[in-house]
Amino acid sequence: MHQDVQQVFNFTITVREVLGHTAWATLCGLLISFFYTIAFRKGSYSVNLVKSIVMLTMITSFVMMVVGDNLAQAFSMVGILSIIRFRTASKDAQDFMFLFFALAIGLACGEGLYAVSLAGCLLIGLVTIGMARAMANTQPENLILTIIRETSTSPESDYAPILQAFCQRYKVVSTQASREKKGLFMQLSYVTNLKNGNSSEALVDALKEVEGIKQVTLALEV
């Protein structure tokens, strides 16, 4: 029984292997973060997530080196997945996929599977970029349109035909009322997509011509 316990937790690793696995995990983490920034080039990406990808790859590699190739490895995998609890809200499910991407590559680096980790980085990264480019060309960009109008002189029906002419779809996502010296104002935010051939500048100019509209802003949804 005592020998079995020793066999479970007995492992040896040299300093050279530690440095090699760590250096390779760092390079793979940087490569994954590069693919992440390329995939989000047209939008915004999280700088903190870029750093987290590199750190997660290195940390996972260290965990695999500490655990070793024995029965404790199976228990450590359960521990890794239960400890990593991302409490902050993510803007995109793709963020989580890149974190699991880094986790998987870190496991390979910790086991010294350099060829597997490099092939995984290149294959998954290139496929992700290809899908992002293809989807960017087929899906219209979501825009946030904010209109501040006087409630007494500019009902929504006055500018609804403009929205129908310029937008594929539009939906109210927030409404806020405020009282000023000049009267009561309503701020409405819409999620919308422009129709092909229509520009954002033309939409904003058309809305500004409507009587009672105080301010119009149009921004890319992130």
N, C-alpha and C positions, 0 to 999 in steps of 0.2 A: 504493500500500500504506500509506504514512504517513498519507494522508488518511482511509483507511478506519479505521485505528486511532484517529485523533482523533475520527472520527464516532461510534465505539462508546462512547468514554468522555467525550464532550462533552455537558454538560448545564448548564442554568442554572436557578436557582430563587431567588426573592427572599425577603428576610427576612419580608415580609408573608405569603407563602405558607407559610413554615416555621411561623410562629406560628399561622396559621389551621389548617393540617393538624394541628399538635400539640394545639391546644386542642380541635379536633373529636375527635381520637383519645382525648383524656382524657375527654371527655364520654361517648363511646361505651363506653370501658372501664368507667366508673362505672355506666353503664346495664346492661352485661353482668354486672357484679358484683352489681348489684341483683337481676337475674333469677336469678342463682346462689343468693343468700341466700334468695330467696322459694321456689325449688324445694326447698331443704333445710330449710325452716322447721320441719318436724316432727321432723327429725333433727338431727344436728350437721354443721357445715360447717367448712372450714379457713379461718381468718382469713388465713393466709399465702397461700392460693390466691386469696383476694379481692384482695389487694394485687398478686399476680402477674398477675392478669387485666388490671388497669389498666396495669401496667408493660409487659406484653407487647404490648398494643394500641399504646401510645406508641412502644415500641422498633421494632415492625414498621413503623409509619408513618415513623419516621426512616430506617429501612433503605431503604424505597421512595423516599424523597426523595433519599437519597445515591446510589442506584443510577440513578435517572432512567428515562426511557422509551426504553430502547435495548436492545441485545443483552445487556448485562451483567445486565439484569433476570432473564433466564432462569437465568443462572448463580447469581445471588444467591438465587433461590428454592430451589435445591438446597442452597445453603449454610445457609439458615435452617432448613430441615427437618432437616439433618444435625447442626447445632450444638445445636438444642434437644433434649437427651436427658434425659428426666426419670428420674433414678435413684432417687428416693424412691418408696416404695410408695404407691399411691393406694387409698383405701377404696372408690372407686366409679368405674366406667368413665365416668360422667357428668362427672367432673372433667376427664378428658382432652378430652371433647367441648367443654367450656367453654373450654379453652385453645385448641383449634383454632378455636372460635368467635371468640375474641379475635384470633387470628392473621389470620383472614380479614377481619374488620372493620378491623384495622390496615392491611392491604394496600389496602383501599378508601380509607381516610382518607389514606394516603400518596400516593395518586394523585389526591386532591382530589375523589373521587366521594362527596360528602356525602350526596346523596339516596339513593344505593345503600347506604351504610353505615348510615344511619338506618333505611331500610326493612328491611335485614337484621337489625339489632338488634331491632326491634319484632317482625318476623315470626317469627324463630327463637326469640326470648325468650318470646313469648306461646305459641307452640306447645309449648315445653319446659315452661312452667308448667302449661299445660292437661293435658299428658300426666302430669306429676308428680301433679297433683290427682286425675286419673282413676285412676292406678295406686294411689294412697294409699287410695282408697275401696274398691278391689277386692282388694288384697292385705293379708293380716294382718301385723302387725308381728312381726319376729323378736325374741325375748327370750332373754337368757342367764340360765339358772337354775343357781345354784351351791348344792350341798348338801354339808355337812360332817357325816359320820356315823361312828359307831363301827363298826369292821369286825366286831367280835365279836357285837354285839347288834342291829345294824340292817342286814341284807342288803338288796340292791336290790329283792328280791321283796316286801319289806314295804310299800314305798311305790309300786311300779310301778302298782298299780290306781288310785292317786290321779292319777298322771301320765296314765294312759289316760282317766280321767274328765274331766280338765280341759283336756287338750292335744289339738290336732289331730295333732301329731307331736312327737317329741322324739328327740334324738340326742346321744350323748356326744361332746364335742369335746376334753375334756382330763380327765386323771386324775392325782391327786397324793396320795401317802401321807405321813403324818407320825406320829412317835411322841412322845407326851407322857406325863406322869406318870400320867394316868388311863388310858392305853392307846394303842392304835393307831387313828388316824383316817384316813379316806379323804375327799378332796375331789374331787367330780365336778362338771363343768360341762356343761350341756346347752344346745343350741339348740332352742328350742321355739316353738310358736304356740298361743295359747289358743283354745279353741272359743268360738263365739258365745254370749254370755250369761254366760260365766264371767269372773270378775274376778281380777286378780293377787293381791289381798289374800286372797281366799278360798283360792287355791292355796297361798300361803305359810302361812296358818293351818292348813290341813289337813296340810301336811307337818310342821309343828312338833309336831303331836300324835303323830307316829310316834315310838315309843320308840327311843332311840339316836341320833336326829338332833340334832346340836348347834347347827347354824346353817343358815339358808336365806336366800338373797338372790336377788332377781329384778331384772334391769336390761335396758334397751332396748339391743339390739345396734347398735353404731355402726361 
